[in-house]
Amino acid sequence: MMIHWKIGTAALLSAALVGGTAAFLAATPLFAQETVKLELWSRQDPSGPLRPGNVVKAAERLNKELEAEGSPKRVEVVVRESPAKGFDDDALQLLKVFGIGEGPDMFIAAHEWICAFQEDGFVLKLDDYIAKYPQHFGTIFPSLWSSAKCPDGTYAIPQDAEARMFFYNKKLLREAGYDDAFIDSMPERTLSGDLTMDELLDIAKQVVEKTEAQYGVLHRPNKGPDYIMAFNAYGNDFADPETGKLLLERDKLAAAFGWFERGVKEGVIPANNTAMEFDALRKEFYTGNAAFWMYGIWDLGSVAFPTYGLPQDEEAFFKDWGWIAGPAAEKGGSPVSLTHPIVYVIAADTKEPELAVRLLGHASAADLNTDHAVTTTHLGIKPEQLEDPRYAEAWPLARATELLKITKFLPNNAQFGELNGIIYAGIQGVESGRLSAQEAADFVIEEASSGLEDVIVK
Amino acid sequence: MATIADELTIERRGHAASAARRRTNFVIFLGPAIVLTVLFFVVPVIIDIAVSFTDLGRSLRITEFTTEQYEKVFRSDRRLTQVIGLTFIYVFGTLAIFNVTFGLILAITTTAIRNVSGSFFRGVWLLPRMSPSVLYILLWLWAVSPTEAGLVNQVLMQAFGLDAPLDLLTSAPIALIVISNGFIGASMGMIIFTAAIRGIPEHLFHAAAVDGAGTFATIRFITLPALRWPISFVTIYQTLSLLVSFEYILLLTKGGPFYDTTVYALYVYRRAFESGQYAYGAALALFLIVIGMVVALIGWRFFDMERLLQRPRIEVH
């Protein structure tokens, strides 16, 4: 009897224990669901609101995946917006933020800055993660990955690409006396190396002299990538291919500055281009007061179509407008174009690197990236996006993709951002008549040699 | 005897009490000012000196203590000579043309006319100082816009038949920064000189008039001698103020074209905050502090400010 009672009690207790445990385990995901907040630093940028927007959307997808896996974790993205005017200012600001230990978990940056963060140990090396998640990263164009690398590995995930070019106003060229055959052959002639940088100035000069238009060539009024294209045309690559160190070649620099100098002397580039406002420059070009505008493909979707009402229909657009790559310096030389990928980067000290990688993997999904590409005329990052009918419909993307054959990147050198500031000051010096082309080359070399480290001068 | 001893004790107590009261008063009245001075003037200078001996860069990290920044200042910075020359032109140009001379002219003319009109014109000249700097410079940017829409160009083209619009930001940037700063600086001199002129007893002007003095003689022999101390003060104060301020230049020309309007203080800012070379900026800033102190001391001796601070000089009893 006693034994029976004991067995019965033990059975009851065991049953209660098993049942209780089961009930507790079943209830655990409800009670112990953990929200992981991941902070994303993003510049307020009207030319790419979906760069952070896609990460926020990606959190939903990741959370569904986590739920399906039975993980108690859920991700919430907190976007921290920075008011910086450009990616360079933003990077300098963010370096300080990291420096005082207040860095975010992830950030959006221009690719040439990542090694500056990597040098100080602020960012996470991603090679192993990229290999681990081929479903997210496997099909990203291999060429784009090279913009995400520092000397010892990959530190970023490409978010988009674009193409930079000289837009031109065909109406003004016609008014200046060029026939349609000449005007329509310009892109092809540029790509074959037949149309040169100097011929571009000549055409612009004809426009200024023979039409009401005031300007021949306009370019951005602040530090940025497009004008580097002109330097590339004259053979400046700014990085030593063997060591990756910054490379400055006096003659090639002087040749490139010479193009800007001739532009101003011929009355084609305004001497005060660098003192003008960005919006004013765009207005001059899109309202027919300038022959050429050196900028990038996204300007169509961001400004030209919505603000200045340029025709969105392909045929109508190319009737009066067009673009050419950066021409070669001399006949038979190589034309140039520049792409400037924006990248996602993860902080080295984030508590949840795995989740951050997966989150950005979802943000890089073809459909989300296409949303960004087609709304802001940026190029996609994956071949499968080309099959998306929305992408195919966005003709500027398909047409700009032609330039990728000749495109170059800015060097991924930690000091390039600073060097670019010096180059821009040189352009300002030349255009405003304060420096000759040769003096500008000397100025860049002097400033870079005294302010930057490990600069090779030839 | 006892009474004398008691009296002495009482007197000593009195002395002790007054000494204690003096100390308390010192702490109460000067303490806050001393704390603020130390916190916001002395400590920053010490931090600046410390930072200038490091390699503090764009990510705010110090890896070594070094004299590299000073080597850079003396050896490799080719822009410095130009920057210092420009600063000299800017400070003394603004000071000589506007802050003192024009301030003085405004004070003399607005006190010579009817009180209502005088106050009105002084009010107008105070507007630049009262408006926020960004708004003030926005108006300037519109006024000197290199297009036909710019105010100056509208006037020149429509009233004087100028053919093409002028681009003053490129062709005369130094004149522009002097004028735009001078319009603001003149108002301070104007107010101080006006107050000083009002302090000159009326009967001196009447006496001068009776003696046959004309307007210029009255200014030369009555007004100006009475303004010696305010002029000294305004000169020294505005020199120091112009040496370290650059916000209007940054907003108007961004220091350009090229480095044409980059005065020393703006140069420090551009090096430190636009290039992320904080340690180098600190070394450059230290020289600005030294230059400021030297200028103040020279001014002190030159204008004999010690006498000014002894007792008021403009009142005539």
Interface residues (C-beta under 8 A of the other chain):
Chain A: L92 L95 K96 F98 G99 I100 A116 D120 F122 A271 N272 T274 A275 M276 E418 G421 A425 Q428 G429 E431 S432 R434 L435 E446 E447 S449 S450 G451
Chain B: R58 S59 L60 R61 K72 S76 D77 R78 P146 D167 L169 T170 T253 G256 P257 F258 Y259 D260 E274 S275 G276 Q277 Y280
